[in-house]
Amino acid sequence: MWQKYRKVAEQEMRPYVPGENLNEVSVSERDTPELGGMIARGADDGALWYVSKRFFTDNYVPADLMESDGDKFLKHIQSHLEVGQVAICKICGKSVCEIIN
């Protein structure tokens, strides 16, 4: 029977810079690096790989966010957004990133 599992390990990443040299980065044949994609780095061996914008958006949140009712709410809001869209609080005018940082 299929069950859903959450990733529990932290993953260090940085943004992909369009046009950067990816000779040292593993990129899947099905991926075309684009703005919004990320470069992941292995904690043990320093290996680098590209994470597509869509996969990153669908599967990662900052590690300092714990699964809580607030995270469930955030995930719900994000499910309504297109890739690259940002939700802005109607009360204070801040984005999610501004609020959690």
Phi and psi in degrees as GROMACS dihedral restraints (atoms count N, CA, C in turn):
[ dihedral_restraints ]
;  ai    aj    ak    al  type     phi  dphi    fc
    3     4     5     6     1   -76.6    20    10
    4     5     6     7     1   139.1    20    10
    6     7     8     9     1  -133.5    20    10
    7     8     9    10     1   157.5    20    10
    9    10    11    12     1   -92.4    20    10
   10    11    12    13     1   139.1    20    10
   12    13    14    15     1  -128.0    20    10
   13    14    15    16     1   145.2    20    10
   15    16    17    18     1  -102.5    20    10
   16    17    18    19     1   143.9    20    10
   18    19    20    21     1   -68.5    20    10
   19    20    21    22     1   133.2    20    10
   21    22    23    24     1  -111.2    20    10
   22    23    24    25     1   -16.5    20    10
   24    25    26    27     1   -86.0    20    10
   25    26    27    28     1   146.8    20    10
   27    28    29    30     1   -79.1    20    10
   28    29    30    31     1   148.9    20    10
   30    31    32    33     1  -130.4    20    10
   31    32    33    34     1   120.8    20    10
   33    34    35    36     1   -78.1    20    10
   34    35    36    37     1   130.5    20    10
   36    37    38    39     1  -142.7    20    10
   37    38    39    40     1   161.8    20    10
   39    40    41    42     1  -141.6    20    10
   40    41    42    43     1   158.0    20    10
   42    43    44    45     1   -65.0    20    10
   43    44    45    46     1   145.1    20    10
   45    46    47    48     1   -75.0    20    10
   46    47    48    49     1   137.8    20    10
   48    49    50    51     1  -106.2    20    10
   49    50    51    52     1   115.4    20    10
   51    52    53    54     1   -49.9    20    10
   52    53    54    55     1   130.7    20    10
   54    55    56    57     1    89.2    20    10
   55    56    57    58     1    -5.9    20    10
   57    58    59    60     1   -68.0    20    10
   58    59    60    61     1   154.1    20    10
   60    61    62    63     1   -70.8    20    10
   61    62    63    64     1   121.8    20    10
   63    64    65    66     1  -109.3    20    10
   64    65    66    67     1    22.9    20    10
   66    67    68    69     1   -58.5    20    10
   67    68    69    70     1   -31.4    20    10
   69    70    71    72     1   -98.0    20    10
   70    71    72    73     1     6.8    20    10
   72    73    74    75     1  -114.1    20    10
   73    74    75    76     1   130.5    20    10
   75    76    77    78     1   -76.9    20    10
   76    77    78    79     1   124.3    20    10
   78    79    80    81     1  -125.5    20    10
   79    80    81    82     1   123.5    20    10
   81    82    83    84     1   -59.9    20    10
   82    83    84    85     1   146.1    20    10
   84    85    86    87     1   -59.6    20    10
   85    86    87    88     1   -27.9    20    10
   87    88    89    90     1   -83.1    20    10
   88    89    90    91     1    -6.7    20    10
   90    91    92    93     1  -101.5    20    10
   91    92    93    94     1   140.9    20    10
   93    94    95    96     1  -117.3    20    10
   94    95    96    97     1   111.2    20    10
   96    97    98    99     1   -53.2    20    10
   97    98    99   100     1   136.1    20    10
   99   100   101   102     1  -147.8    20    10
  100   101   102   103     1   163.0    20    10
  102   103   104   105     1   -56.6    20    10
  103   104   105   106     1   131.6    20    10
  105   106   107   108     1   102.4    20    10
  106   107   108   109     1   -16.3    20    10
  108   109   110   111     1   -74.8    20    10
  109   110   111   112     1   167.3    20    10
  111   112   113   114     1  -128.9    20    10
  112   113   114   115     1   154.7    20    10
  114   115   116   117     1  -106.6    20    10
  115   116   117   118     1   121.5    20    10
  117   118   119   120     1   -98.0    20    10
  118   119   120   121     1   150.8    20    10
  120   121   122   123     1  -128.6    20    10
  121   122   123   124     1   128.5    20    10
  123   124   125   126     1   -69.4    20    10
  124   125   126   127     1   133.6    20    10
  126   127   128   129     1   -68.2    20    10
  127   128   129   130     1   -34.5    20    10
  129   130   131   132     1   -82.7    20    10
  130   131   132   133     1   -45.1    20    10
  132   133   134   135     1  -117.4    20    10
  133   134   135   136     1    -3.0    20    10
  135   136   137   138     1    73.6    20    10
  136   137   138   139     1     8.7    20    10
  138   139   140   141     1   -58.8    20    10
  139   140   141   142     1   145.3    20    10
  141   142   143   144     1  -114.8    20    10
  142   143   144   145     1   141.4    20    10
  144   145   146   147     1  -148.2    20    10
  145   146   147   148     1   154.0    20    10
  147   148   149   150     1   -87.8    20    10
  148   149   150   151     1   136.9    20    10
  150   151   152   153     1  -117.3    20    10
  151   152   153   154     1   121.2    20    10
  153   154   155   156     1   -62.4    20    10
  154   155   156   157     1   154.3    20    10
  156   157   158   159     1   -55.2    20    10
  157   158   159   160     1   -47.2    20    10
  159   160   161   162     1   -64.9    20    10
  160   161   162   163     1   -45.9    20    10
  162   163   164   165     1   -63.7    20    10
  163   164   165   166     1   -41.9    20    10
  165   166   167   168     1   -60.8    20    10
  166   167   168   169     1   -49.5    20    10
  168   169   170   171     1   -61.5    20    10
  169   170   171   172     1   -39.7    20    10
  171   172   173   174     1   -76.4    20    10
  172   173   174   175     1   -22.7    20    10
  174   175   176   177     1  -124.0    20    10
  175   176   177   178     1    -7.9    20    10
  177   178   179   180     1  -128.4    20    10
  178   179   180   181     1   143.5    20    10
  180   181   182   183     1  -133.5    20    10
  181   182   183   184     1   160.2    20    10
  183   184   185   186     1   -53.6    20    10
  184   185   186   187     1   139.7    20    10
  186   187   188   189     1   -62.0    20    10
  187   188   189   190     1   -23.2    20    10
  189   190   191   192     1   -78.4    20    10
  190   191   192   193     1    -4.6    20    10
  192   193   194   195     1   -88.7    20    10
  193   194   195   196     1   121.4    20    10
  195   196   197   198     1   -91.0    20    10
  196   197   198   199     1   153.4    20    10
  198   199   200   201     1   -67.7    20    10
  199   200   201   202     1   111.8    20    10
  201   202   203   204     1  -142.8    20    10
  202   203   204   205     1  -179.9    20    10
  204   205   206   207     1   -60.6    20    10
  205   206   207   208     1   -35.4    20    10
  207   208   209   210     1   -64.3    20    10
  208   209   210   211     1   -39.7    20    10
  210   211   212   213     1   -67.2    20    10
  211   212   213   214     1   -38.8    20    10
  213   214   215   216     1   -62.8    20    10
  214   215   216   217     1   -40.7    20    10
  216   217   218   219     1   -64.0    20    10
  217   218   219   220     1   -46.0    20    10
  219   220   221   222     1   -59.9    20    10
  220   221   222   223     1   -45.0    20    10
  222   223   224   225     1   -61.2    20    10
  223   224   225   226     1   -39.9    20    10
  225   226   227   228     1   -61.9    20    10
  226   227   228   229     1   -48.0    20    10
  228   229   230   231     1   -59.7    20    10
  229   230   231   232     1   -45.0    20    10
  231   232   233   234     1   -62.6    20    10
  232   233   234   235     1   -28.9    20    10
  234   235   236   237     1   -65.5    20    10
  235   236   237   238     1   -19.7    20    10
  237   238   239   240     1   -90.0    20    10
  238   239   240   241     1   -11.3    20    10
  240   241   242   243     1   -93.5    20    10
  241   242   243   244     1   146.8    20    10
  243   244   245   246     1   -78.9    20    10
  244   245   246   247     1   159.8    20    10
  246   247   248   249     1   -57.1    20    10
  247   248   249   250     1   128.4    20    10
  249   250   251   252     1    92.9    20    10
  250   251   252   253     1   -15.5    20    10
  252   253   254   255     1   -75.4    20    10
  253   254   255   256     1   152.3    20    10
  255   256   257   258     1  -128.2    20    10
  256   257   258   259     1   135.1    20    10
  258   259   260   261     1   -84.5    20    10
  259   260   261   262     1   137.2    20    10
  261   262   263   264     1  -118.1    20    10
  262   263   264   265     1   132.3    20    10
  264   265   266   267     1   -66.4    20    10
  265   266   267   268     1   128.3    20    10
  267   268   269   270     1   -71.5    20    10
  268   269   270   271     1   -20.3    20    10
  270   271   272   273     1   -84.2    20    10
  271   272   273   274     1   -51.1    20    10
  273   274   275   276     1  -105.6    20    10
  274   275   276   277     1   -13.3    20    10
  276   277   278   279     1    80.9    20    10
  277   278   279   280     1     9.3    20    10
  279   280   281   282     1   -94.0    20    10
  280   281   282   283     1   152.2    20    10
  282   283   284   285     1   -83.3    20    10
  283   284   285   286     1   169.3    20    10
  285   286   287   288     1   -56.8    20    10
  286   287   288   289     1   -45.1    20    10
  288   289   290   291     1   -61.6    20    10
  289   290   291   292     1   -39.3    20    10
  291   292   293   294     1   -66.4    20    10
  292   293   294   295     1   -35.6    20    10
  294   295   296   297     1   -70.8    20    10
  295   296   297   298     1   -43.5    20    10
  297   298   299   300     1   -84.9    20    10
  298   299   300   301     1   -12.3    20    10
